[in-house]
Amino acid sequence: MDNKSETTQTETRPLRRKEAAAYIQNTHGVPCSPNTLAKLASVGGGPAFRKASRFPLYSRSDLDAWVQGKMSALVRSTSELAASVSA
């Protein structure tokens, strides 16, 4: 197997919860733990996932979309955040 196909398989392989939390932290710099993902999977509000038997599996694209949805618009002051929430 050549390096290109190994990389492609690695990038498309679904991530288990621990890997998903590490991916969010390493790729986006957003603090995230496997326990947080487990809680959000139970109560809602987390990234989309599939189950394979008892194992939750996350795609990188779903994790990326979830993080982007949680991010605010670019601001230069915290007062801009308050103004955008009340608007």
N, C-alpha and C positions, 0 to 999 in steps of 0.2 A: 504494500500500500504506500503511495507516495504522500509527501507532506501536505500537499494541497487537499487531498481527499480526507486526510486525518483531521486537518483544521476545519474543513466543512462539516464533518461529522461531529466534532466537538462543539462547534457553534450551533448546530441544530438540535443536538441532544437535549431533551428536557432536563431541567434541574430539580433535584430534590430540595426540600425546604432549607436545609443548612447551606447548600450551594447557592440557592436563590438569595438568601440573606447576604451571603458573602459577595455575590454578584452586584447586588444593589449598593452595598458599601463601597466596593472597589471601583465600580463603573461610574456611579453617580455621586459618591461621597455622602450619601444619606445614611445616617445610622439606622440599622435594621437588624433584628435578631430573629432566629428561627421561632422563638416563642411569640414574638409579635405577629409573624406571619400565621402561626397556628391560631392565635386569638382572633385575628381578622378573618381567617377562614371560617371560624365558628360564628362570629357575630356579624360579619359583613364589612365591607369597606376596604378589603385587601385586593391584591392583584388576582386576576382570573387564573384558575388552575384546573387541571384534570386529575382524576384519580386513576391509578393503576393498582387495583386491589386496594390495599389500605394506604398506599403511598401517594401523597400529593405531588404533582409534577407541574412545574412552571416553565413557560417558554420565555426566552429572553425578550422577545418583542412585547409580551404582555407585562413583564416586569418594567420594561422601559416606559410603556404607555402609562402604567400606574404611577411611577415616580413623576413623570411629566405632569400628570393630572394633579399631583399634590403640590407642585411647585408654584410659587407666586410669580407674578410678572416681575420683571427686573425693576428694582426701585433704587433710589439713592438715599432714602431716608425712611425710617420706620413710620413717620407720619404719612407717607405715601401709601403704606399698607392700610392704615386706618381709613384713609380717604377712599381707597378702592373697595373696601368692605362695605362702607356706608353708602356708596353710590349705587 
